[in-house]
């Protein structure tokens, strides 16, 4: 796992009425450290769709929670001065096994929907979106310069994660 990426399992509390789960608490200081959540967003993505690659250069951190469906969430480090330059992390997250996945914005990151149902994602960020100066750089989802560290070939979103 690339440094700074964190995964926290979330506890589902089922009962005869259904299920309850806390997906964010301000007192999870071990997870959120000094960053304060200031905005939350929701997206629906159709099966097979890829939303990648992007990064944030002004300090935004993304905290993803998949509520329904499944996502392959990836982060790639291409920072010239980084000891993990060229490394890539893959995390499969789903509504069946709730977790919050934290991705520092300086990594190129994105996700692909796995399976046959749309994915519902809620995510929390530590910076308000600035409509006039968005903190977002983009690359195509199939960018040939993002390499799989195992094969040294362009990253293939359809390949199962290496274990």
Beta strands, then each sheet from edge to edge (+ up, - down):
strand 1: 6-9
strand 2: 12-15
strand 3: 18-21
strand 4: 39-45
strand 5: 50-55
strand 6: 61-68
strand 7: 70-76
strand 8: 88-94
strand 9: 99-104
strand 10: 108-114
strand 11: 119-125
strand 12: 137-138
sheet 1: 1+ 9- 6+ 11- 4+
sheet 2: 2+ 3-
sheet 3: 8+ 7- 10+ 5- 12+
end
